[in-house]
């Protein structure tokens, strides 16, 4: 069934702890991503069987699995923690598929040596949130981890109150993070850093000829990923270095959210009290994280002074790469591909911020002739629109770029609240609509609506 080839588990023991998932008392399948299963060469019918659900819950290990919890460190809101690691996730192994090599990880699978007194479990809310958001991101072409399945464990997880437990089966090109490098750098373990660098190059960047080239390519991938976030109004919420994947994938959907009314200073995460990870700050934080990655690689780059200079130059390349990606994406959103007009884009965003226009509905409305309704000062919008129309925007490009619907925060919360009571219909309906973000269906029309005042979600919370 699973064609495992577990390259990370062949690295030295210090990279991970060998640990099996904790069995669930009464596993029940909540959701299964049959299309993703097919892409991975897995039999969705078998995965949905009792035998398959036992694997997805952590109650049985498939042949060839080598379950491990990965070690890593991280800067969290600027402060450094030298040992974090997978405190509630177990990597079953890596499978080879037509699209490459992919990790299969059980998130919420019980305690590990890195749990730091936590129970290692997850409750159904963050599991379904990550399922919905990551699959929407994949549908939009954003580099991301994926959700293969969600399984109820049949046990109660205690947070502020008792909540139903669940496990997410997460798929990723790998789970190696900036924090993975930091774990060995803070220990001054040059041999481990070299082994990790060699592993990442072989797995993700085979044309990189050393640590400097690796850094340059990671910088380029992150520039594209962050620009994709910005173009969707997405706020990650916890851009700590342990949440930045070396592969360039979006990883760890904790207190993430999508903006309704646009403002560049928007923050949702309840733990981001200073706005460090606000929407507009994400590019700068990416640079900061990449600088920490560069610092880890410097010992492998030869003479220190020259290495520092080369690494600094590589990190500084993020800004022009990101700006080019940002202009391209926002140009496509306005249908002016090829020669995007930055002042025109910025004029629109400024108007949107001043008038609290809905981010998604404004851009989709430009395609459908309804954007004017999002503004209180319609004369100002009309003046901007006249300049925009003069550029002969490509409406077809816009229709393919701007989604009809996003994972609205209030819709996710409604689906979670229903699931807690045992009703999965809202989750399933929302998931189907989100994996087809451009498709028009009358049954999905209200999912495009901005929240009513009483529905607005002001804060999101970490999934732990």
C-alpha positions in Angstrom: 0.0 0.0 0.0 2.5 2.6 1.2 5.8 2.6 -0.8 8.0 4.0 2.0 11.6 5.1 1.5 12.4 6.9 4.7 15.5 9.1 4.0 15.1 11.3 7.0 15.0 8.4 9.4 18.4 7.3 7.9 20.0 10.5 9.2 21.9 10.4 12.6 19.8 9.7 15.7 20.1 13.2 17.0 17.8 14.5 14.2 14.7 12.8 15.7 13.3 10.5 18.4 11.8 7.2 17.4 8.3 7.1 18.8 5.1 5.4 17.8 1.7 7.1 17.7 -0.6 6.8 20.7 -3.6 4.6 19.8 -7.0 6.3 19.7 -9.8 4.6 21.7 -12.5 4.8 19.0 -11.3 6.1 15.6 -13.8 7.4 13.2 -13.1 8.8 9.7 -14.3 12.5 9.4 -12.8 13.4 6.0 -10.7 11.7 3.3 -9.1 13.4 0.4 -9.6 10.8 -2.3 -8.0 13.0 -5.0 -4.8 13.5 -3.0 -4.7 9.8 -2.2 -4.7 9.1 -5.9 -1.9 11.6 -6.5 0.1 9.8 -3.9 -0.6 6.4 -5.4 -2.7 5.3 -2.4 -6.0 3.4 -2.5 -8.7 5.7 -1.2 -11.1 2.8 -0.7 -8.6 1.0 1.5 -7.8 4.2 3.5 -11.5 4.6 4.2 -11.8 1.0 5.5 -11.4 0.0 9.1 -7.9 -1.1 8.4 -7.0 2.2 6.7 -8.6 4.3 9.4 -6.6 2.4 12.0 -3.4 3.6 10.3 -4.7 7.2 9.9 -5.6 7.3 13.6 -2.2 5.9 14.7 -3.6 2.6 15.9 -1.7 0.5 13.4 1.6 1.0 11.6 1.7 0.1 7.9 4.5 -2.0 6.6 7.7 0.0 6.0 6.8 2.9 8.4 9.5 4.2 10.7 7.6 6.6 13.0 9.7 9.5 14.3 9.3 12.9 15.9 11.6 15.5 14.4 13.8 17.7 16.5 14.0 21.5 15.8 14.4 24.8 17.6 13.0 28.2 16.7 12.6 31.9 17.2 9.1 32.4 18.5 8.0 36.0 18.4 11.6 37.0 18.4 12.7 35.0 21.4 14.8 31.9 20.8 13.9 28.4 22.1 16.7 25.9 21.6 14.6 22.8 21.7 11.1 22.5 20.3 10.4 19.5 18.0 7.3 17.6 17.1 5.4 17.7 20.4 2.2 16.3 18.9 3.1 15.0 15.5 4.6 11.7 14.4 6.1 11.3 10.9 5.2 7.8 9.7 7.6 8.0 6.8 8.1 9.2 3.2 6.4 7.8 0.2 7.5 8.0 -3.4 4.8 9.1 -5.8 4.6 10.3 -9.4 4.9 13.9 -8.2 7.9 13.2 -5.9 8.7 12.2 -2.4 6.2 13.2 0.4 6.1 12.9 4.1 3.1 11.3 5.8 2.6 12.8 9.2 0.0 12.2 11.9 -0.7 15.5 13.7 -2.3 15.1 17.1 -0.9 11.6 17.4 0.1 11.7 21.1 3.0 12.5 23.3 6.6 12.5 22.1 9.9 13.4 23.8 9.3 16.9 22.6 5.9 17.4 24.1 7.1 19.6 27.0 4.3 18.4 29.3 1.6 18.7 26.6 -0.8 15.9 25.9 0.3 15.5 22.3 -3.3 15.5 21.1 -5.4 17.9 18.9 -9.0 18.6 19.1 -11.3 18.6 16.1 -11.4 22.4 15.6 -7.7 23.0 14.5 -7.8 19.7 12.5 -10.7 20.8 10.4 -9.4 24.4 10.1 -6.1 23.1 8.7 -7.9 20.7 6.4 -10.1 23.5 4.9 -7.4 26.1 4.6 -4.6 24.0 3.3 -6.8 22.4 0.6 -8.0 25.9 -0.4 -4.4 27.0 -0.7 -3.6 24.0 -2.8 -6.6 24.8 -5.1 -5.2 28.3 -5.5 -1.7 27.0 -6.5 -0.1 28.2 -3.3 2.8 26.0 -2.1 1.4 24.3 1.0 1.2 21.1 3.0 -1.9 19.1 2.2 -4.6 17.3 4.2 -5.1 13.6 3.4 -7.5 12.8 6.2 -9.1 13.8 9.4 -10.0 11.2 12.0 -11.9 11.5 15.3 -10.2 9.7 18.1 -13.2 9.0 20.3 -11.5 10.7 23.3 -11.9 14.0 25.0 -9.1 16.6 24.8 -9.0 19.2 27.5 -8.2 22.8 26.7 -10.4 25.4 28.2 -13.0 22.7 28.3 -13.5 19.1 27.1 -13.4 18.9 23.3 -13.6 16.0 20.9 -10.1 14.8 19.8 -8.9 14.3 16.3 -5.9 13.5 14.2 -4.9 15.1 10.9 -2.9 13.2 8.3 -0.7 15.8 6.8 1.3 15.5 3.6 4.4 17.6 2.8 7.3 17.6 0.5 9.1 17.6 3.9 8.7 19.0 7.4 12.3 20.4 7.5 12.2 24.0 8.9 14.5 26.9 9.5 14.3 25.8 13.1 15.7 22.4 12.1 18.9 24.1 11.1 18.8 26.3 14.2 18.6 23.2 16.4 22.1 22.1 15.3 23.6 25.5 14.9 22.9 26.5 18.5 24.7 23.2 19.5 27.6 24.1 17.2 27.2 20.7 15.6 28.8 21.4 12.2 28.7 17.7 11.1 25.0 17.6 11.7 24.5 20.9 9.8 26.5 19.5 6.9 24.4 16.3 6.9 21.2 18.3 7.0 22.3 20.6 4.2 23.3 17.7 2.0 19.9 16.0 2.7 17.9 19.1 1.8 19.9 19.7 -1.3 19.4 16.1 -2.5 15.7 16.2 -1.6 14.6 19.7 -2.6 17.3 21.6 -4.5 19.3 19.0 -6.5 20.9 21.7 -8.7 22.3 23.6 -5.7 26.1 23.1 -5.5 26.5 24.0 -1.9 25.1 25.9 1.1 25.2 29.3 -0.6 23.3 28.1 -3.6 20.8 26.4 -1.2 20.3 29.7 0.6 19.7 31.6 -2.7 17.1 29.1 -3.8 15.3 29.0 -0.5 15.1 32.8 -0.6 13.6 32.7 -4.1 11.0 30.1 -3.1 10.0 32.0 0.0 9.6 35.2 -2.0 7.1 33.5 -4.3 5.2 31.9 -1.4 4.9 35.1 0.7 3.7 37.0 -2.4 1.0 34.4 -2.9 -0.2 34.8 0.7 -0.4 38.6 0.2 -2.4 38.3 -3.0 -5.1 36.3 -1.1 -5.2 38.5 2.0 -3.8 35.5 4.0 -2.3 36.1 7.4 -0.3 33.1 8.7 -0.4 34.3 12.3 2.7 32.6 13.7 5.7 33.1 11.3 8.2 31.8 13.8 11.3 30.2 12.3 10.0 26.8 13.3 7.0 27.5 11.1 9.0 28.3 7.9 9.5 25.3 5.7 12.8 25.0 3.8 10.8 23.5 0.9 8.9 26.8 0.5 5.6 25.3 1.5 3.1 27.0 3.8 3.2 25.0 7.0 1.4 25.0 10.4 -2.0 26.6 10.0 -2.6 27.6 13.6 -4.1 31.0 14.2 -4.2 31.8 10.5 -7.0 33.8 8.9 -8.0 35.6 5.7 -8.9 39.3 5.8 -12.5 40.3 5.3 -12.3 44.1 5.3 -8.9 45.1 4.1 -6.3 46.9 6.2 -2.5 46.3 6.0 -2.2 46.2 9.8 -4.7 43.4 10.2 -3.8 40.8 12.9 -6.0 37.9 14.1 -3.8 35.7 16.2 -4.6 36.1 19.9 -1.0 35.6 20.9 0.4 38.2 18.5 -0.3 41.2 20.8 2.3 43.5 19.2 1.2 42.8 15.6 4.6 41.3 14.7 3.0 39.0 12.1 0.4 41.4 10.7 -0.5 41.1 7.0 1.8 43.9 5.9 4.7 42.7 8.1 4.9 39.2 6.6 7.6 40.0 3.9 9.8 41.7 6.5 9.4 38.7 8.8 10.3 36.4 6.0 13.6 38.3 5.5 14.3 38.0 9.3 13.6 34.3 9.3 15.8 33.8 6.2 18.6 35.7 8.0 18.4 33.2 10.8 18.7 30.4 8.2 21.7 32.1 6.6 23.4 32.4 10.0 23.1 28.6 10.4 24.7 28.0 7.0 27.7 30.4 7.4 29.9 27.8 9.2 29.6 25.6 6.1 30.6 28.4 3.7 34.3 28.7 4.2 36.1 31.8 5.4 33.8 33.7 7.8 34.1 37.2 6.5 33.5 36.2 2.9 30.7 33.8 4.0 28.9 36.5 5.9 29.1 38.9 3.0 27.8 36.3 0.5 25.0 35.2 2.8 23.9 38.8 3.5 23.8 39.4 -0.2 21.7 36.3 -0.8 19.2 37.3 1.9 19.0 40.8 0.4 17.9 39.3 -2.9 14.5 38.5 -1.2 13.3 42.1 -1.6 13.5 42.5 -5.4 12.3 38.9 -5.9 9.4 39.5 -3.6 8.5 42.8 -5.2 8.5 41.3 -8.7 6.3 38.4 -7.5 4.0 40.9 -5.7 3.7 43.1 -8.8 3.0 40.1 -11.0 0.3 38.7 -8.7 -1.5 42.0 -8.1 -1.2 42.9 -11.7 -2.9 39.6 -12.6 -5.6 40.4 -10.0 -6.3 43.7 -12.0 -5.9 42.0 -15.4 -2.9 44.0 -16.4 -0.3 41.3 -16.8 3.0 42.1 -18.3 3.2 45.8 -17.4 1.7 46.1 -13.9 1.1 49.6 -12.7 2.3 49.8 -9.1 0.8 53.3 -8.4 -2.6 52.1 -9.7 -2.4 49.0 -7.4 -1.4 51.1 -4.4 -4.1 53.6 -5.0 -6.7 50.9 -4.9 -5.3 49.3 -1.8 -5.2 52.7 -0.1 -8.8 53.3 -0.9 -9.7 49.8 0.3 -8.0 50.4 3.6 -9.6 53.8 4.1 -13.1 52.6 3.3 -12.7 49.1 4.8 -13.6 47.4 1.5 -13.7 43.6 1.5 -10.5 42.3 0.1 -11.8 39.3 -1.8 -15.1 40.8 -2.9 -13.4 43.9 -4.2 -11.0 42.0 -6.5 -13.6 39.5 -7.7 -16.1 42.4 -8.1 -13.8 44.1 -10.5 -14.4 41.1 -12.8 -18.1 41.1 -12.3 -18.9 44.8 -12.2 -19.8 44.8 -8.5 -16.6 46.2 -6.9 -18.1 49.7 -6.6 -20.6 48.3 -4.0 -17.7 47.7 -1.6 -16.9 51.4 -1.3 -18.5 54.2 0.6 -16.9 56.9 -1.5 -18.0 55.7 -4.9 -16.8 58.9 -6.7 -13.3 58.1 -5.6 -13.7 54.5 -6.8 -15.1 55.7 -10.2 -12.1 58.0 -10.7 -9.7 55.1 -10.0 -11.7 52.7 -12.2 -11.5 55.1 -15.1 -7.7 54.9 -15.0 -7.9 51.2 -14.7 -10.3 50.7 -17.6 -7.9 52.8 -19.8 -5.4 49.9 -19.5 -7.9 47.5 -21.1 -7.7 44.9 -18.3 -8.0 41.2 -19.2 -11.2 40.1 -17.6 -10.5 36.4 -18.3 -7.2 36.6 -16.5 -8.9 38.2 -13.5 -11.6 35.6 -13.4 -8.9 32.9 -13.3 -6.9 34.8 -10.6 -9.5 36.1 -8.1 -11.4 33.5 -6.3 -15.2 33.7 -5.7 -14.8 32.5 -2.2 -12.1 32.1 0.5 -12.1 30.2 3.8 -14.0 33.0 5.6 -13.2 33.0 9.3 -16.8 32.9 10.4 -17.6 30.1 8.0 -14.8 28.0 9.4 -16.0 28.6 12.9 -19.5 27.7 12.0 -18.3 24.4 10.5 -16.2 23.7 13.6 -19.1 24.4 16.0 -21.3 22.1 14.0 -18.7 19.3 13.9 -18.3 19.5 17.7 -22.0 18.5 17.9 -21.5 15.7 15.4 -22.8 17.5 12.3 -20.2 17.4 9.5 -22.5 18.7 6.7 -21.3 22.3 7.0 -17.6 21.2 6.9 -18.2 19.0 3.9 -20.1 21.7 2.0 -17.5 24.3 2.8 -14.6 22.1 1.8 -16.3 21.2 -1.6 -16.8 24.9 -2.3 -13.2 25.9 -1.3 -11.5 23.3 -3.5 -13.4 24.8 -6.4 -12.8 28.5 -5.6 -13.6 29.8 -9.1 -16.7 27.7 -9.7 -20.2 29.4 -9.7 -22.9 27.4 -8.0 -26.1 29.0 -6.7 -25.9 26.7 -3.6 -22.6 28.3 -2.7 -23.5 31.9 -3.3 -23.8 32.9 0.3 -20.3 31.5 1.1 -18.9 34.5 -0.9 -20.6 37.0 1.4 -18.7 39.1 3.9 -19.7 38.3 7.5 -22.5 40.2 9.3 -21.4 42.4 12.1 -22.3 39.7 14.7 -20.4 37.1 12.7 -17.1 38.9 12.4 -14.2 36.9 13.9 -11.8 39.2 15.6 -9.3 36.7 17.0 -8.0 33.2 16.1 -6.2 30.8 18.4 -3.3 28.4 18.2 -4.3 24.8 17.7 -2.4 23.4 20.7 
